[in-house]
Amino acid sequence: QVQLVESGGGLVQPGGSLVLSCAFSGSAFSIYTMDWYRQAPGNQRELVARITSGGSLNYADPVKGRFTISRDNAKKTVFLQMNSLKADDTAVYYCKANTMPRASWGQGTQVTVSA
């Protein structure tokens, strides 16, 4: 059974940076596409960034050029480097592993961007 644990959230000023981590427990981490999602109050959960098993990357338009997703297969961890943070980036950030038959989700980590 796969478990995901996010860390690295917190309070940061506009323009600041954070690095989120998602630790994966279970087998075959390297074969899974890994995603970062976020959900702000009153909004639907939205995809922020994706990295495939082959290393292909995709980003949501609002974060392109500011966020970078990466993975370390040896450490079974996926990262989200977030730079030039804005108030609109405030949300709970979730890690998702595209496991079968159902995707696996972490519990989320809060990111608050405020002066």
KAVENQUI-V790538 format. One record per helix or strand of 2 or more residues. SS is the DSSP state (H for helix, E for strand). FROM is the first residue (numbers start at 1). TO is the last residue. If there is no record, write none. Layout:
# KAVENQUI-V790538
SS:FROM:TO, SS:FROM:TO
This chain:
# KAVENQUI-V790538
E:3:7, E:10:12, E:18:25, H:29:31, E:34:39, E:46:51, E:57:59, H:61:63, E:67:72, E:77:82, H:87:89, E:91:97, E:104:105, E:109:113
